[in-house]
Amino acid sequence: QVQLGESGGGLVQPGGSLGLSCAAAGIAFGLYSMAWYRQAPGKQRELVAAITPRSSTNYADSVKGRFTISRDNIKNTLYLQMNSLKPEDTAVYYCNADLNERHRYWGQGTQVTVSA
């Protein structure tokens, strides 16, 4: 059974930092491209950052220079370090694992709220 378990969300003040983790089970983690998406209330889910099996990365323009995605293929874990957080970063953050159309999985999401 495939499981993607996000953790690390919470409430943080503007300008603060937060780190998210996504522990994967039931997949050959090292073969998957991994990504973080987010969905704010009333908005569509959007890509935040992605990382290939060989750790090539890409970021949404809105988070470049502030967020860092990384992975540990030994621990089967995906990370997202978020710095200089803004209120507009408030959303539910989802972990995504993607191998092909038949093997694409989502976590349950973790809430990140940036507010004074």
Contact map, one row per residue, 1 for C-alpha under 8 A:
11100000000000000000000011000000000000000000000000000000000000000000000000000000000000000000000000000000000000000000
11110000000000000000000111100000000000000000000000000000000000000000000000000000000000000000000000000000100000000000
11111000000000000000001111000000000000000000000000000000000000000000000000000000000000000000000000000000001000000000
01111100000000000000011110000000000000000000000000000000000000000000000000000000000000000000001100000000111100000000
00111110000000000000111100000000000000000000000000000000000000000000000000000000000000000000001000000000001110000000
00011111000000000001111000000000000000000000000000000000000000000000000000000000000000000000011000000000001111000000
00001111100000000001110000000000000000000000000000000000000000000000000000000000000000000000000000000000000001000000
00000111110000000111100000000000000000000000000000000000000000000000000000000000000000000000000000000000000001000000
00000011111000000111000000000000000000000000000000000000000000000000000000000000000000000000000000000000000001111000
00000001111100000000000000000000000000000000000000000000000000000000000000000000000000000000000000000000000001111000
00000000111110000000000000000000000000000000000000000000000000000000000000000000000000000000000000000000000000011110
00000000011111011100000000000000000000000000000000000000000000000000000000000000000010000000000000000000000000011111
00000000001111110000000000000000000000000000000000000000000000000000000000000000000010000000000000000000000000000111
00000000000111110000000000000000000000000000000000000000000000000000000000000000000111100000000000000000000000000111
00000000000011111000000000000000000000000000000000000000000000000000000000000000001111000000000000000000000000000000
00000000000111111100000000000000000000000000000000000000000000000000000000000000001110000000000000000000000000000000
00000000000100111110000000000000000000000000000000000000000000000000000000000000111110000000000000000000000000000000
00000001100100011111000000000000000000000000000000000000000000000000000000000000111000000000000000000000000000000000
00000001100000001111100000000000000000000000000000000000000000000000000000000011110000000000000000000000000000000000
00000111100000000111110000000000000000000000000000000000000000000000000000000011110000000000000000000000000000000000
00001111000000000011111000000000000000000000000000000000000000000000000000001111000000000000000000000000000000000000
00011110000000000001111100000000000000000000000000000000000000000000000000001110000000000000001000000000001000000000
00111100000000000000111110000000000000000000000000000000000000000000000000111100000000000000000000000000000000000000
01111000000000000000011111101000000000000000000000000000000000000000000000011100000000000000000000000000000000000000
11110000000000000000001111101000000000000000000000000000000000000000000000010000000000000000000000000000000000000000
11100000000000000000000111110000000000000000000000000000000000000000000000000000000000000000000000000000000000000000
01000000000000000000000111111000000000000000000000000000000000000000000000000000000000000000000000000000000000000000
00000000000000000000000001111111000000000000000000000000000000000000000000000000000000000000000000000000000000000000
00000000000000000000000110111111000000000000000000000000000000000000000010010000000000000000000000000000000000000000
00000000000000000000000000011111000000000000000000001000000000000000000010010000000000000000000000000000000000000000
00000000000000000000000000011111100000000000000000001000000000000000000000000000000000000000000000100000000000000000
00000000000000000000000000011111110000000000000000011000000000000000000000000000000000000000000011100000000000000000
00000000000000000000000000000011111000000000000001111000000000000000000000000000000000000000000011100000000000000000
00000000000000000000000000000001111100000000000001111000000000000000000000000100000000000000001111000000000000000000
00000000000000000000000000000000111110000000001111100000000000000000000000000000000000000000001110000000000000000000
00000000000000000000000000000000011111000000001111000000000000000000000000000001000000000000111100000000000000000000
00000000000000000000000000000000001111100000111110000000000000000000000000000000000000000000111100000000000000000000
00000000000000000000000000000000000111110000111100000000000000000000000000000000000000000011110000000000000000000000
00000000000000000000000000000000000011111011110000000000000000000000000000000000000000000011100000000000000000000000
00000000000000000000000000000000000001111111100000000000000000000000000000000000000000000111000000000000000000000000
00000000000000000000000000000000000000111110000000000000000000000000000000000000000000000010000000000000000000000000
00000000000000000000000000000000000000011111000000000000000000000000000000000000000000000000000000000000000000000000
00000000000000000000000000000000000000111111100000000000000000000000000000000000000000000000000000000000000000000000
00000000000000000000000000000000000000110111110000000000000000000000000000000000000000000000000000000000000000000000
00000000000000000000000000000000000011110011111000000000000000000000000000000000000000000000000000000000000000000000
00000000000000000000000000000000000011100001111100000000000000000000000000000000000000000000000000000000000000000000
00000000000000000000000000000000001111000000111111000000001100000000000000000000000000000000000000000000000000000000
00000000000000000000000000000000001111000000011111000000001100100000000000000000000000000000000000000000000000000000
00000000000000000000000000000000001110000000001111100000111100000001100000000000000000000000000000000000000000000000
00000000000000000000000000000000111100000000001111110000111000000000100000000000000000000000000000000000000000000000
00000000000000000000000000000000111000000000000011111111110000000000111000000000000000000000000000000000000000000000
00000000000000000000000000000001110000000000000001111111100000000000000000000000000000000000000000000000000000000000
00000000000000000000000000000111110000000000000000111111000000000000000000000000000000000000000000000000000000000000
00000000000000000000000000000000000000000000000000111111000000000000000000000000000000000000000000000000000000000000
00000000000000000000000000000000000000000000000000111111100000000000011000000000000000000000000000000000000000000000
00000000000000000000000000000000000000000000000000111111110000000000000000000000000000000000000000000000000000000000
00000000000000000000000000000000000000000000000011110011111000000000100000000000000000000000000000000000000000000000
00000000000000000000000000000000000000000000000011100001111100000000000000000000000000000000000000000000000000000000
00000000000000000000000000000000000000000000001111000000111110110000000000000000000000000000000000000000000000000000
00000000000000000000000000000000000000000000001110000000011111110000000000000000000000000000000000000000000000000000
00000000000000000000000000000000000000000000000000000000001111110000000000000000000000000000000000000000000000000000
00000000000000000000000000000000000000000000000000000000000111110000000000000000000000000000000000000000000000000000
00000000000000000000000000000000000000000000000100000000001111111110000000000000000000000000000000000000000000000000
00000000000000000000000000000000000000000000000000000000001111111110000000000000000000000000000000000000000000000000
00000000000000000000000000000000000000000000000000000000000000111111000000000000000000000000000000000000000000000000
00000000000000000000000000000000000000000000000000000000000000111111000000000000011110000000000000000000000000000000
00000000000000000000000000000000000000000000000000000000000000111111100000000001111000000000000000000000000000000000
00000000000000000000000000000000000000000000000010000000000000001111110000000001110000000000000000000000000000000000
00000000000000000000000000000000000000000000000011100000100000000011111000000111100000000000000000000000000000000000
00000000000000000000000000000000000000000000000000100010000000000001111100000111000000000000000000000000000000000000
00000000000000000000000000000000000000000000000000100010000000000000111110011110000000000000000000000000000000000000
00000000000000000000000000000000000000000000000000000000000000000000011111111100000000000000000000000000000000000000
00000000000000000000000000001100000000000000000000000000000000000000001111111000000000000000000000000000000000000000
00000000000000000000000000000000000000000000000000000000000000000000000111111000000000000000000000000000000000000000
00000000000000000000001000000000000000000000000000000000000000000000000111111000000000000000000000000000000000000000
00000000000000000000001110001100000000000000000000000000000000000000001111111100000000000000000000000000000000000000
00000000000000000000111100000000000000000000000000000000000000000000001111111110000000000000000000000000000000000000
00000000000000000000111100000000010000000000000000000000000000000000111100011111000000000000000000000000000000000000
00000000000000000011110000000000000000000000000000000000000000000000111000001111100000000000000000000000000000000000
00000000000000000011100000000000000100000000000000000000000000000011110000000111110000000000000000000000000000000000
00000000000000001111000000000000000000000000000000000000000000000011100000000011111000000000000000000000000000000000
00000000000000001111000000000000000000000000000000000000000000000111000000000001111110000000000000000000000000000000
00000000000000111100000000000000000000000000000000000000000000000110000000000000111110000000000000000000000000000000
00000000000001111000000000000000000000000000000000000000000000000100000000000000011111000000000000000000000000000000
00000000000111111000000000000000000000000000000000000000000000000100000000000000011111101000000000000000000000000100
00000000000001100000000000000000000000000000000000000000000000000000000000000000000111111100000000000000000000000100
00000000000001000000000000000000000000000000000000000000000000000000000000000000000011111100000000000000000000001110
00000000000000000000000000000000000000000000000000000000000000000000000000000000000001111100000000000000000000000100
00000000000000000000000000000000000000000000000000000000000000000000000000000000000011111110000000000000000000011100
00000000000000000000000000000000000000010000000000000000000000000000000000000000000001111111000000000000000000111100
00000000000000000000000000000000000001111000000000000000000000000000000000000000000000001111100000000000000000111000
00000000000000000000000000000000000001110000000000000000000000000000000000000000000000000111110000000000000011110000
00000000000000000000000000000000000111100000000000000000000000000000000000000000000000000011111000000000000011110000
00000100000000000000000000000000000111000000000000000000000000000000000000000000000000000001111100000000011111000000
00011100000000000000010000000000011110000000000000000000000000000000000000000000000000000000111110000000011110000000
00010000000000000000000000000000011110000000000000000000000000000000000000000000000000000000011111000001111000000000
00000000000000000000000000000001111000000000000000000000000000000000000000000000000000000000001111100011110000000000
00000000000000000000000000000001110000000000000000000000000000000000000000000000000000000000000111111011100000000000
00000000000000000000000000000011100000000000000000000000000000000000000000000000000000000000000011111111000000000000
00000000000000000000000000000000000000000000000000000000000000000000000000000000000000000000000001111111000000000000
00000000000000000000000000000000000000000000000000000000000000000000000000000000000000000000000001111111000000000000
00000000000000000000000000000000000000000000000000000000000000000000000000000000000000000000000000111111000000000000
00000000000000000000000000000000000000000000000000000000000000000000000000000000000000000000000011111111100000000000
00000000000000000000000000000000000000000000000000000000000000000000000000000000000000000000000111111111110000000000
01010000000000000000000000000000000000000000000000000000000000000000000000000000000000000000000111000011111000000000
00010000000000000000000000000000000000000000000000000000000000000000000000000000000000000000011110000001111100000000
00111100000000000000010000000000000000000000000000000000000000000000000000000000000000000000011100000000111110000000
00011100000000000000000000000000000000000000000000000000000000000000000000000000000000000000011000000000011111000000
00001100000000000000000000000000000000000000000000000000000000000000000000000000000000000001111000000000001111100000
00000111110000000000000000000000000000000000000000000000000000000000000000000000000000000001110000000000000111110000
00000000110000000000000000000000000000000000000000000000000000000000000000000000000000000111100000000000000011111000
00000000111100000000000000000000000000000000000000000000000000000000000000000000000000001111100000000000000001111100
00000000111100000000000000000000000000000000000000000000000000000000000000000000000000101110000000000000000000111110
00000000001111000000000000000000000000000000000000000000000000000000000000000000000011111100000000000000000000011111
00000000001111000000000000000000000000000000000000000000000000000000000000000000000000100000000000000000000000001111
00000000000111000000000000000000000000000000000000000000000000000000000000000000000000000000000000000000000000000111
